[in-house]
Structure formats: structure tokens, C-alpha cells
Amino acid sequence: MIVAVGLDLVELERVRAVWRAHPERFLTRCFTGEEVAFATARRDPVPALAARFAAKEAFQKTWPVTLGWRDVAVVRTEGSAPHLSFAPHVAERLAREGWRAHVSLTHARDHAAAVVVLEAVAPAATRG
């Protein structure tokens, strides 16, 4: 059963401008080391950064409380589709609620977007 759907659209030029103005601060505040390594390995890192930023925003739209930027990360291992990774407190709540998050990323010349679907895959744990 679908619990929530989040969608976010990001303008690449806005990400490029923030990165130019505050490169180190932007990267360390908003992304994990793994996300930065993935993006900066590309000829143009901005589309990858923008898509990951959109994924964080899209997930936040599905989540009942405010999260930090680095509480959610997009992970992509060799040959796999992107998926979300979470800080321990978020992962624990997902497990407790019986929820799984699915992500889809895309980008074009001017924009990047992400959709997150939060799915209930198991009954929520009994609260005592």
C-alpha cells in the first residue's frame, strides 16, 4: 500500500549558482561523501547533484517530521539503479513502521527531478 508520494523539480542553474557561490559549504551541508564522489566523477556534476537534491526534497515530502539534508542519501553501486540510504534514526523508523522508500531520478538540460514513493510493506510493529 502506498503511504505517500513526494515529487520535486530543481533548476540546474540554481544548483550551479549555489555551488559557485559556496562550493565547499554546499557540498558538505547537503550531500554525503558518497554522493559528492559520485557527482564529481562526472564531466558536469551539477545534474547529478540536482537530482540528488530533488530526491532529498521528494523524500522529505513523504516524511512526517523535518529531516537534515544528510539524513537521506542517494546511493548507486556499480550496475544498480539508484536507491535511498538513511541515517540510523530514519532507517529505524522506516523499519518500525514497515515502510520502504522507492526513488526515481531524471534530469534534462535545464532541470532535474525525483519522485519518492513511500510504501507500507509490512504491518507496523506493535507499540507498547
N, C-alpha and C positions, 0 to 999 in steps of 0.2 A: 504494500500500500504506500502511496506517495504521501509523505508528511508535509513537504514544502518544496517549492521551486524558486530558485533565485537566478536572475539574469543581470549581467552588467555589460555595458559598452564603454570602451575607453578610446579617446582620440590619441593616436600615436604622437602627434605633435605636442600635446600636453605632457606626455611622459618624457619626450625628448627635451622639452624646455626645463622640466624639473630636474632631470638628470644633468643637464648642462649647468644649471644654477647651483645645485648641491649634490654633486655626484656621489661622494662617499656617504654622506648623511642619508640620501635617498635609498641607496642600496642596503646599507646596514640596518636602517629603520624598518624597511618594508619587506625585505627578502631574506631567506635563509642563504647560507653559503652555497648550498647545493643549487638553489635557484639562480644565484648570481653566476656560478660556474657554468651552468647550462646556457644561460643567455649570452654571457660574454664570449662563449666559444663560437658564436655565430658572427657572420660578417657584419650584420646590423643587429645588435642586441635588443633594440627598442621593441620590435614586435613581440618577442618572447617575454620581455619584462611586462609589457602592457597586457598581454594575455594572462600572465600570472597575477597581475594586479586585479584584473577583471574577475578572475576566479576567486580571489580572496573576498572581493566585494560581493560576488554572487553567493558565496557560502555564507557570508555574514547575513544576507537577506533571508536565509533559511534558519538561522540560529536564534534561539530565544534571548540570548544575552550578548552584550558587546564583547568583541574579541580584539586582541592585539594583531597587528599585521603579520607577525611571525608565528602566530598560533596555528595558522593554516599555510601549507606549502604545496606547490605543485611539484610532483616527483615524476621523473620519466627515466626509466632504466633502458638500456640498450634493447631495442626491438619491442618495447612495450608502449602501450598507449599511456598518456598522462593520467595520473591519479592523484588524489589528495592525501597528504600526510598531516598529522595533527600533533599539537603539543599534548603532553600527557593528560592534562585536565580535560581537554576536548575529547580525546580518544576514550577516556574513561566514561564520559557522559554518553558518547555515541554507543558504547558497549552496554552501558546500564539501560539505556532507552531501547536498545535493539535496533539502532538506526545504522544505515550505510549511506555514504555520500558518493554520488557519481558526478563526474565533471566532463564537460566537452569544451574545447577551446578552438577559436578560429581567429584569423586576422587577415586583413586585406591591406591595400595601400595606405589607407588613412585611419583605420580603426582595428581594434581587437575586441573580442567578445568572449564571454564564458557563460555557460549555463551549468548550474548545480541542481541536482535532484537529490533530495533527502528522502530515503526510503526506509520504511519500517520493515525489517526482515525477520524479526523475532519478537515475541511478546516482551514488553518491558519487564524488568526484574521487579519482583515484589518488594514494595517499600515497607520497612518495618519500623 
